[in-house]
Amino acid sequence: MNYKQSSYKQASASNCHKPALESAQTDDRYGYVYYCYSSEAVHNIDYLMVEQGFVDSSYELMNRAAQALLDFISRNYLKICHITIVCGAGNNAGDGYVLARLAKMQEKEPRLKVHLISIIDPENLSGDAHQGYQDWLECGGTIDSMDEAHFPATDLIIDALIGTGLNRALEDEWYDAVTAINDSPKPVLAIDIPSGLNADTGATHGIAVKANHTLTFIAQKMGMYTAQARYYCGEIHFASLGVADTLYNQIEHSAILMDWNNIADKLPCRSPVSHKGDHGHLLIIGGDYGMAGACRIAGEAALRAGAGLVSIATRKENINAVNSARPELMVHGIETAKELEPLLKKASAIAIGPGLGTEQWGMELLDKIIKILKHQPEDDGKKIACVIDADALNIMAQHNLVVHNPDIIYTPHFGEASRLLKHTSERPSMESNRFKMIRALREKYYGTFVLKGAGTLVNLSDEISICPYGNEGMASAGMGDCLTGIIGALLAQKLPTPDAAQLGVCLHAKAGDLAAQEGKNGMIVSDLLPKIRQLMNE
C-alpha cells in the first residue's frame, strides 16, 4: 500500500529522562517525577490529557510515546541496525506499531530495519492500537508471527506485549513469547513496563520480560521500584509526554520516590564549637551469647552516622570482643533489666534488637524498654525515640506486644513483618504485595515502619516512600544491624522520626552502592562503614 501522511501533528516527547531520580534536576517542571502513581491513576491522567484539551486525541499521546521510544533508541543504541518489536494487545501493542512506522519512515540514513511480530491476530485490536496497526500497514509494513521471529538476527528486542493492566498469570502464546524474549541474549527495551509485571505491586504473575531498559510514560508507576520489579525493569527512564503540571495536582499519588539529593539536605549539621554531647547519645541493646558482632556493627555504624556517643548494653562476655575492635564504643555488661536504668538516663535514643536473641534475657530487656515507651512524658524534650529491629521484633510477634507510640521506628524484613502480621508464609512470593503489608503493619502497630528488601518501603503517616537505591551485594550478614545503627544515630541527633527513617534508609543504600563499585560479590557490611562517613561529609 502507498503510505499516506497521517493527519496528526507529530510531537516529540518533551522529556525523556535517564533514570528519573538522577536527571529530574535538569528540568524544573519535573519535580513531579518523584511522585509514583497507581496504574488506575496513570490511566486517569491519560484520560484528562484528552478531556481537558492538552492533546487533540489519545492517538496523539500514542505517537508521542512512540517518538520518545525512537529518540531513546537513537541516543542509547547508536550502532544498531535492526530492531524486532514484539506486539501483543492493547495500547502497549499500539505503541509498538507506531514505533515501527516512525522507525521505518525516519529520515536518517541508514534507516533502522524493523521486524514486527504479533502474537495475536492484529485485526482483533481496537481503538488507538488498531489505528496504529492500520497506519503501519499503510506505510508498507509487514507483520510476522512468533514462529517467524529470529532474535539472533536482531540488535534490539522491543517488548510491546502488555501494558500496566495485567492482573493474571500469562499463559499459552503469551507465556511462550516472554520465555523466548528472556532466552535471547539480545538487549531488551520494555515499553512502559516489562510485560508480566504488576505496575501496582512490583510482583509478577509467574513470569515477566527481563528488560535491560524500561521507558515508562505519563507518570512513574508505584510498583516499578520495589520487589520483583528490581530484577525485571533494568534501568528505568521516564518520558512525561508533555503532561501538564496541573494534571499531576488533580490526581492523588500513591507513593514518593526517595531522592538522595533532596533527602541529604536533612543531614545533621555540626557547629564549629560543638562537643560530643551535642550530637546525641545512642544506647544499643543486644548481643546475646554468640552474637556480639551484631551490636558491634550497629555501634560502629551509629558512630559513622554522626552520633556523638554510643553505648552498648550487652552480655558481659562480649565486652572485650567489642572494645578491642572498636574502642570508641562504651560497652556495658548487663545481666538484668534493672541494670539498664543508669544507661537509659543518659541516652537520647535507643536501638534494640541486634543480636538480642529471643530467650529470657532478651525478653526482659525488651519488656523494660516497652514499658518506658508506653509511658512517655508529654514533653517532647523528655521523650526518647527508639528503633526496634531483629529479635526484638520476633519477641513482639511471639508475645503479641503492641506499643502505640509515634516515636518508634520498626525495621522488619519480609519474614519479620510476616511474623508480626501472623502470616503463614515468611518468604516473599512472586505475587507478594509489599505496599499492602506495610499498610497493615502501620494499622496494627502504629509508629513508622521500614520494610526492608529490594526497594525498601517507608511509611510516612498515610503515605509510602520507596528507596530506589541499594543492590544485591547487600544481601549479606549484618546489613540490617548497620541500618539500625544509622537510624538510631539520626534519632539520637534529634531528627524527626520520618526524616530519620528515610534518611537512614537512603544513607545505608547509597553506601552500599558506593561499596558495590568495587564489586558486589563478596561485599560485607564493613565495606559500607567508610562509605557512610564519606556520604555524611559530601
C-alpha positions as CSV (number, residue, x, y, z in Angstrom):
1,M,0.0,0.0,0.0
2,N,1.1,3.6,-0.5
3,Y,1.9,5.4,2.7
4,K,-0.5,8.4,3.4
5,Q,0.8,11.0,5.8
6,S,-1.3,10.8,9.0
7,S,-3.2,13.9,9.9
8,Y,-2.0,14.1,13.5
9,K,0.7,16.7,14.4
10,Q,3.7,14.6,15.3
11,A,5.2,15.9,18.6
12,S,8.3,14.5,20.1
13,A,8.2,13.8,23.8
14,S,9.1,16.9,25.7
15,N,11.1,15.0,28.3
16,C,12.8,11.6,28.3
17,H,14.8,11.3,31.5
18,K,17.5,8.8,32.4
19,P,16.8,7.5,35.3
20,A,14.2,9.8,36.7
21,L,15.6,10.4,40.2
22,E,19.0,11.4,38.8
23,S,18.0,13.6,35.9
24,A,14.9,15.3,37.1
25,Q,17.0,18.2,38.3
26,T,17.7,19.1,34.7
27,D,14.2,20.4,34.2
28,D,12.3,22.2,36.9
29,R,8.9,21.0,35.5
30,Y,9.6,17.5,36.7
31,G,9.6,17.7,40.4
32,Y,6.5,15.5,39.8
33,V,8.8,12.8,38.7
34,Y,9.3,11.9,42.3
35,Y,5.6,11.0,42.7
36,C,4.6,7.5,42.0
37,Y,1.0,6.5,40.9
38,S,-1.2,3.5,40.7
39,S,-2.0,2.2,37.3
40,E,-5.5,3.5,37.6
41,A,-4.3,7.0,38.4
42,V,-2.0,6.9,35.4
43,H,-5.0,6.0,33.2
44,N,-6.9,8.9,34.7
45,I,-4.1,11.3,33.9
46,D,-4.0,9.9,30.3
47,Y,-7.8,10.5,30.1
48,L,-7.6,14.0,31.4
49,M,-4.9,15.0,28.9
50,V,-7.5,14.5,26.2
51,E,-10.6,15.6,28.2
52,Q,-9.1,18.9,29.1
53,G,-7.7,19.6,25.7
54,F,-3.9,19.3,26.3
55,V,-3.8,16.9,23.3
56,D,-6.2,16.5,20.4
57,S,-6.6,12.8,20.9
58,S,-5.3,9.8,22.8
59,Y,-3.7,8.7,19.5
60,E,-1.5,11.8,19.7
61,L,-0.3,10.6,23.1
62,M,0.5,7.2,21.5
63,N,2.5,8.9,18.8
64,R,4.4,11.0,21.4
65,A,5.2,7.7,23.3
66,A,6.5,6.1,20.1
67,Q,8.6,9.2,19.3
68,A,10.1,9.1,22.8
69,L,11.0,5.5,22.2
70,L,12.6,6.2,18.9
71,D,14.6,9.1,20.4
72,F,15.7,6.9,23.3
73,I,16.9,4.2,20.9
74,S,18.8,6.7,18.8
75,R,20.6,8.1,21.8
76,N,21.3,4.9,23.7
77,Y,21.8,2.3,20.9
78,L,24.0,4.2,18.5
79,K,25.3,1.3,16.4
80,I,22.2,-0.9,16.0
81,C,20.7,-1.5,12.6
82,H,17.9,-4.0,13.2
83,I,15.1,-3.9,15.8
84,T,12.5,-6.5,16.5
85,I,9.2,-5.3,18.0
86,V,7.1,-8.0,19.7
87,C,3.5,-6.8,19.9
88,G,0.6,-8.2,21.9
89,A,-2.7,-6.5,22.7
90,G,-3.9,-3.1,23.9
91,N,-2.2,0.3,23.8
92,N,1.2,-1.3,24.6
93,A,0.9,-3.1,21.2
94,G,-0.3,0.2,19.7
95,D,2.9,1.9,20.9
96,G,4.9,-0.9,19.2
97,Y,3.1,-0.4,15.8
98,V,3.5,3.4,15.9
99,L,7.2,3.0,16.8
100,A,7.7,0.6,13.9
101,R,6.2,3.2,11.5
102,L,8.2,6.1,12.8
103,A,11.4,4.0,12.6
104,K,10.6,2.9,9.1
105,M,9.8,6.5,8.0
106,Q,12.6,8.4,9.7
107,E,14.8,10.5,7.5
108,K,18.3,9.5,8.8
109,E,20.3,7.0,6.8
110,P,20.7,4.1,7.1
111,R,17.2,3.6,8.4
112,L,16.6,1.0,11.0
113,K,15.5,-2.3,9.7
114,V,12.2,-3.1,11.5
115,H,10.9,-6.6,12.1
116,L,7.4,-6.6,13.7
117,I,6.0,-9.7,15.4
118,S,2.4,-10.1,16.6
119,I,1.4,-12.9,18.8
120,I,-2.4,-12.3,18.2
121,D,-4.4,-11.5,15.1
122,P,-4.0,-7.7,14.9
123,E,-7.4,-7.4,13.3
124,N,-8.7,-8.0,16.8
125,L,-7.1,-4.8,18.1
126,S,-9.4,-1.9,18.8
127,G,-9.2,1.9,19.3
128,D,-5.8,3.5,19.0
129,A,-4.0,0.2,18.8
130,H,-6.0,-0.7,15.7
131,Q,-5.3,2.7,14.2
132,G,-1.5,2.2,14.8
133,Y,-1.8,-1.2,13.1
134,Q,-3.6,0.2,10.1
135,D,-1.0,3.1,9.8
136,W,1.8,0.5,9.9
137,L,0.2,-1.4,7.0
138,E,-0.4,1.8,5.1
139,C,3.3,2.7,5.1
140,G,4.2,-0.7,3.7
141,G,4.9,-2.5,7.0
142,T,4.5,-6.2,7.3
143,I,3.7,-8.4,10.3
144,D,5.1,-11.9,11.2
145,S,4.0,-14.4,13.7
146,M,6.1,-15.6,16.6
147,D,7.1,-18.6,14.6
148,E,9.0,-16.3,12.2
149,A,10.9,-14.4,15.0
150,H,14.6,-14.7,14.6
151,F,16.1,-12.9,17.5
152,P,19.8,-13.8,16.7
153,A,19.5,-11.6,13.6
154,T,18.3,-8.5,15.5
155,D,20.2,-6.0,17.6
156,L,17.5,-4.9,20.0
157,I,14.2,-6.5,21.1
158,I,11.3,-4.2,22.0
159,D,8.7,-5.6,24.4
160,A,5.3,-4.3,23.3
161,L,3.2,-7.2,24.6
162,I,1.2,-6.0,27.6
163,G,1.0,-2.7,29.5
164,T,0.0,-1.8,33.0
165,G,-3.4,-3.5,33.1
166,L,-2.2,-7.1,33.7
167,N,-3.8,-8.8,36.7
168,R,-3.4,-12.6,35.9
169,A,-0.8,-15.1,35.0
170,L,0.5,-15.3,31.4
171,E,-0.5,-18.4,29.6
172,D,-0.1,-20.2,26.2
173,E,1.3,-17.9,23.5
174,W,1.9,-15.1,25.9
175,Y,4.0,-17.2,28.2
176,D,5.9,-18.6,25.2
177,A,6.6,-15.1,23.9
178,V,8.0,-13.9,27.2
179,T,10.1,-17.0,27.5
180,A,11.5,-16.6,24.0
181,I,12.4,-12.9,24.7
182,N,14.1,-13.9,28.0
183,D,16.0,-16.7,26.4
184,S,17.5,-14.4,23.8
185,P,20.9,-12.9,24.6
186,K,20.0,-9.6,22.8
187,P,19.2,-6.5,24.8
188,V,15.6,-5.7,25.6
189,L,13.8,-2.4,25.8
190,A,10.4,-2.6,27.6
191,I,7.6,-0.2,26.6
192,D,6.1,1.5,29.7
193,I,6.6,-1.6,31.9
194,P,8.0,-5.1,31.4
195,S,5.2,-7.4,30.3
196,G,4.0,-9.7,33.1
197,L,4.9,-7.2,35.9
198,N,2.3,-5.7,38.1
199,A,2.6,-1.9,38.0
200,D,1.0,-1.5,41.4
201,T,3.0,-4.0,43.5
202,G,6.2,-4.8,41.6
203,A,5.2,-8.5,41.7
204,T,4.9,-10.9,38.7
205,H,2.2,-13.2,37.7
206,G,4.6,-16.2,37.3
207,I,6.8,-14.8,34.5
208,A,7.8,-11.4,33.1
209,V,10.1,-9.9,30.5
210,K,13.5,-9.2,31.9
211,A,14.4,-5.8,30.3
212,N,17.8,-4.0,30.2
213,H,15.9,-0.7,29.9
214,T,12.3,0.4,30.6
215,L,11.0,3.6,29.2
216,T,7.8,4.5,31.2
217,F,5.3,7.1,30.2
218,I,2.9,9.7,31.7
219,A,3.9,9.1,35.4
220,Q,6.1,6.8,37.5
221,K,4.3,3.5,38.4
222,M,4.5,2.7,42.1
223,G,5.4,-0.9,41.6
224,M,8.4,-0.4,39.4
225,Y,11.0,0.3,42.1
226,T,10.3,-2.5,44.6
227,A,10.0,-6.3,44.9
228,Q,10.4,-8.3,41.7
229,A,10.5,-5.2,39.6
230,R,14.0,-4.5,40.7
231,Y,15.0,-7.6,38.8
232,Y,12.9,-7.1,35.7
233,C,12.8,-3.4,34.9
234,G,16.6,-2.9,34.3
235,E,17.4,0.8,34.1
236,I,14.2,2.9,34.3
237,H,13.7,6.0,32.2
238,F,10.8,8.4,32.2
239,A,9.0,10.4,29.4
240,S,6.2,12.6,30.6
241,L,4.8,13.0,27.0
242,G,4.1,16.6,27.9
243,V,1.7,16.0,30.8
244,A,0.7,19.4,32.3
245,D,1.7,20.1,35.9
246,T,-1.9,20.8,36.7
247,L,-2.9,17.3,35.9
248,Y,-0.4,15.8,38.4
249,N,-2.0,18.0,41.0
250,Q,-5.5,16.7,40.2
251,I,-4.7,13.1,40.7
252,E,-3.6,11.7,44.0
253,H,-0.2,10.0,44.0
254,S,0.3,6.7,45.9
255,A,3.9,6.8,46.9
256,I,7.0,9.0,46.8
257,L,10.3,8.0,45.2
258,M,13.1,9.0,47.6
259,D,15.8,11.2,46.1
260,W,19.2,11.4,47.8
261,N,19.9,14.9,46.6
262,N,16.8,16.2,48.4
263,I,17.0,13.9,51.5
264,A,20.7,14.6,52.1
265,D,19.7,18.2,53.0
266,K,18.3,16.8,56.2
267,L,21.7,15.5,57.4
268,P,22.6,17.0,60.8
269,C,24.9,20.0,60.7
270,R,27.7,20.5,63.2
271,S,28.7,23.8,64.8
272,P,32.4,24.6,64.9
273,V,32.1,24.9,68.7
274,S,30.0,21.8,69.4
275,H,31.1,18.9,71.6
276,K,30.2,15.2,71.6
277,G,27.2,15.8,73.9
278,D,25.6,18.0,71.3
279,H,25.3,15.1,68.8
280,G,23.3,12.7,70.7
281,H,23.9,9.6,72.8
282,L,22.6,6.3,71.4
283,L,22.1,3.3,73.6
284,I,22.2,0.0,71.7
285,I,20.7,-3.1,73.4
286,G,21.6,-6.5,72.1
287,G,24.3,-9.1,71.7
288,D,23.2,-12.3,73.5
289,Y,25.7,-15.2,73.7
290,G,27.5,-15.7,70.4
291,M,26.1,-12.5,68.8
292,A,28.5,-9.8,69.8
293,G,29.1,-8.9,66.2
294,A,25.5,-7.6,65.7
295,C,25.7,-4.9,68.3
296,R,29.2,-4.0,67.4
297,I,28.2,-3.4,63.7
298,A,25.3,-1.3,64.8
299,G,27.5,0.7,67.2
300,E,30.2,1.5,64.6
301,A,27.5,2.4,62.0
302,A,26.0,4.8,64.6
303,L,29.4,6.5,65.1
304,R,29.9,6.8,61.4
305,A,26.4,8.3,61.0
306,G,27.3,11.1,63.4
307,A,26.3,10.1,66.9
308,G,28.4,11.9,69.5
309,L,28.3,9.0,72.0
310,V,27.3,5.3,71.6
311,S,26.8,3.0,74.5
312,I,26.2,-0.8,74.1
313,A,24.3,-2.8,76.7
314,T,25.2,-6.5,76.1
315,R,26.4,-9.7,77.8
316,K,29.5,-9.1,79.8
317,E,31.2,-11.8,77.9
318,N,31.1,-9.5,74.8
319,I,32.9,-6.5,76.3
320,N,36.4,-7.4,75.3
321,A,35.4,-8.5,71.8
322,V,33.6,-5.3,71.0
323,N,36.0,-2.9,72.7
324,S,39.1,-4.5,71.1
325,A,37.6,-4.0,67.7
326,R,36.2,-0.5,68.3
327,P,37.4,1.2,71.5
328,E,35.3,4.3,70.8
329,L,32.2,2.3,71.8
330,M,31.2,2.3,75.5
331,V,30.3,-1.3,76.3
332,H,28.5,-2.3,79.4
333,G,27.9,-5.9,80.5
334,I,24.4,-6.3,81.9
335,E,22.5,-9.3,83.2
336,T,19.2,-7.8,84.3
337,A,16.8,-5.2,83.0
338,K,17.3,-3.1,86.1
339,E,20.9,-2.6,85.2
340,L,19.7,-0.6,82.1
341,E,18.4,2.2,84.2
342,P,21.5,4.3,84.6
343,L,22.3,3.9,80.9
344,L,18.8,4.9,79.9
345,K,19.1,8.2,81.9
346,K,22.0,9.3,79.7
347,A,20.5,8.2,76.3
348,S,18.8,10.4,73.8
349,A,17.7,7.4,71.7
350,I,17.5,3.7,71.9
351,A,18.2,0.9,69.4
352,I,17.1,-2.6,70.5
353,G,17.3,-5.9,68.7
354,P,20.7,-6.6,67.0
355,G,21.7,-10.0,68.3
356,L,19.2,-9.7,71.2
357,G,18.1,-13.3,70.9
358,T,14.6,-14.5,71.9
359,E,15.5,-16.1,75.2
360,Q,14.7,-14.8,78.7
361,W,17.5,-12.3,78.8
362,G,16.3,-10.6,75.6
363,M,12.7,-10.7,76.6
364,E,13.3,-9.0,79.9
365,L,15.3,-6.2,78.3
366,L,12.7,-5.6,75.7
367,D,10.0,-5.6,78.3
368,K,11.8,-2.9,80.2
369,I,12.1,-0.7,77.0
370,I,8.4,-1.3,76.1
371,K,7.2,-0.1,79.5
372,I,9.2,3.1,79.1
373,L,7.9,3.6,75.6
374,K,4.3,3.1,76.7
375,H,4.6,5.8,79.4
376,Q,6.5,8.5,77.6
377,P,6.1,12.0,79.1
378,E,4.0,14.6,77.2
379,D,7.0,16.9,77.0
380,D,8.7,16.4,73.6
381,G,12.0,17.4,75.1
382,K,11.9,14.5,77.5
383,K,10.7,11.8,75.1
384,I,13.2,9.2,73.9
385,A,13.0,7.9,70.4
386,C,13.6,4.2,69.6
387,V,14.3,1.9,66.7
388,I,13.2,-1.7,67.1
389,D,14.8,-4.4,64.9
390,A,15.6,-8.1,64.5
391,D,15.0,-10.3,67.5
392,A,13.1,-7.5,69.3
393,L,10.6,-7.7,66.5
394,N,10.4,-11.5,66.8
395,I,9.7,-11.3,70.6
396,M,7.0,-8.8,69.8
397,A,5.5,-11.2,67.3
398,Q,5.7,-14.2,69.7
399,H,4.0,-12.4,72.6
400,N,1.6,-10.2,70.6
401,L,3.2,-7.0,72.0
402,V,1.8,-3.7,70.6
403,V,3.1,-0.3,71.5
404,H,1.1,2.7,70.2
405,N,4.0,5.2,70.2
406,P,4.7,7.5,67.2
407,D,8.4,7.9,68.2
408,I,9.2,4.3,67.3
409,I,10.8,3.1,64.1
410,Y,10.4,-0.6,63.3
411,T,12.7,-2.1,60.7
412,P,11.5,-5.6,59.7
413,H,12.5,-7.6,56.7
414,F,9.8,-9.6,55.0
415,G,10.0,-12.6,57.4
416,E,9.8,-10.5,60.5
417,A,6.9,-8.5,59.0
418,S,5.1,-11.7,58.3
419,R,5.5,-12.9,61.9
420,L,4.2,-9.5,63.2
421,L,1.2,-9.9,61.0
422,K,0.7,-13.6,61.7
423,H,1.0,-14.6,58.1
424,T,1.6,-18.3,57.3
425,S,4.4,-17.6,54.8
426,E,7.6,-16.0,55.9
427,R,9.2,-15.8,52.5
428,P,8.1,-13.4,49.7
429,S,6.4,-15.0,46.7
430,M,6.3,-13.6,43.2
431,E,2.9,-12.2,44.0
432,S,3.6,-10.6,47.4
433,N,2.2,-7.1,47.9
434,R,4.7,-5.2,50.0
435,F,2.6,-2.0,49.9
436,K,-0.3,-3.9,51.4
437,M,2.0,-5.4,54.0
438,I,3.4,-2.1,55.2
439,R,0.0,-0.5,55.4
440,A,-1.2,-3.5,57.6
441,L,1.9,-3.1,59.9
442,R,1.1,0.6,60.3
443,E,-2.5,0.0,61.1
444,K,-1.7,-2.7,63.7
445,Y,1.4,-1.3,65.4
446,Y,1.3,2.5,64.7
447,G,4.8,4.1,64.5
448,T,7.0,4.3,61.4
449,F,7.8,1.1,59.5
450,V,10.8,0.4,57.3
451,L,10.0,-2.7,55.3
452,K,13.5,-3.8,54.2
453,G,14.3,-5.5,50.9
454,A,14.7,-4.7,47.2
455,G,13.1,-1.3,47.0
456,T,12.8,-0.7,50.8
457,L,9.5,1.0,51.7
458,V,9.0,3.6,54.5
459,N,5.5,4.6,55.7
460,L,5.1,8.3,56.4
461,S,1.7,8.6,58.1
462,D,-0.7,7.7,55.3
463,E,2.0,7.9,52.6
464,I,4.6,5.5,51.5
465,S,8.1,6.3,50.2
466,I,10.3,4.0,48.1
467,C,14.1,3.8,48.2
468,P,15.4,3.3,44.6
469,Y,19.0,2.7,45.8
470,G,20.8,-0.4,47.1
471,N,21.9,-3.6,45.3
472,E,22.1,-7.4,45.6
473,G,25.6,-7.2,47.0
474,M,24.0,-6.1,50.3
475,A,22.3,-9.5,50.7
476,S,24.9,-10.5,53.4
477,A,25.0,-10.8,57.2
478,G,24.9,-7.7,59.3
479,M,23.4,-5.2,56.8
480,G,20.2,-4.9,58.9
481,D,22.3,-4.2,62.1
482,C,24.1,-1.5,60.2
483,L,20.8,0.2,59.2
484,T,19.6,0.0,62.8
485,G,22.7,1.8,64.0
486,I,22.4,4.5,61.3
487,I,18.7,5.2,62.1
488,G,19.4,5.1,65.8
489,A,22.2,7.7,65.4
490,L,19.9,10.0,63.5
491,L,17.2,9.7,66.1
492,A,19.8,10.5,68.8
493,Q,20.7,13.6,66.9
494,K,17.1,14.7,67.2
495,L,15.9,14.2,63.7
496,P,12.1,13.8,63.4
497,T,11.1,10.2,63.2
498,P,10.0,10.3,59.5
499,D,13.2,12.1,58.5
500,A,15.4,9.7,60.4
501,A,13.7,6.7,58.8
502,Q,14.0,8.0,55.2
503,L,17.5,9.5,55.6
504,G,18.8,6.3,57.3
505,V,17.4,4.0,54.6
506,C,18.9,6.2,51.8
507,L,22.3,6.6,53.5
508,H,22.6,2.9,54.1
509,A,21.6,2.0,50.5
510,K,23.8,4.7,48.9
511,A,26.7,3.5,51.0
512,G,26.0,0.0,49.6
513,D,26.0,1.4,46.0
514,L,29.4,3.1,46.6
515,A,30.8,-0.1,48.0
516,A,29.4,-2.1,45.0
517,Q,31.7,0.0,42.7
518,E,34.4,-2.3,43.9
519,G,32.3,-5.4,43.2
520,K,29.0,-6.8,44.5
521,N,30.1,-10.3,45.1
522,G,31.9,-10.7,48.4
523,M,30.6,-7.4,49.7
524,I,30.5,-7.4,53.5
525,V,28.9,-4.9,55.9
526,S,32.2,-3.5,57.0
527,D,32.7,-2.2,53.4
528,L,29.8,0.2,54.0
529,L,31.3,1.9,57.0
530,P,33.8,4.2,55.3
531,K,31.2,5.0,52.6
532,I,28.7,6.1,55.3
533,R,31.3,8.6,56.6
534,Q,32.0,9.7,53.0
535,L,28.3,10.4,52.4
536,M,27.9,12.2,55.7
537,N,30.6,14.7,54.6
538,E,29.8,15.3,50.9
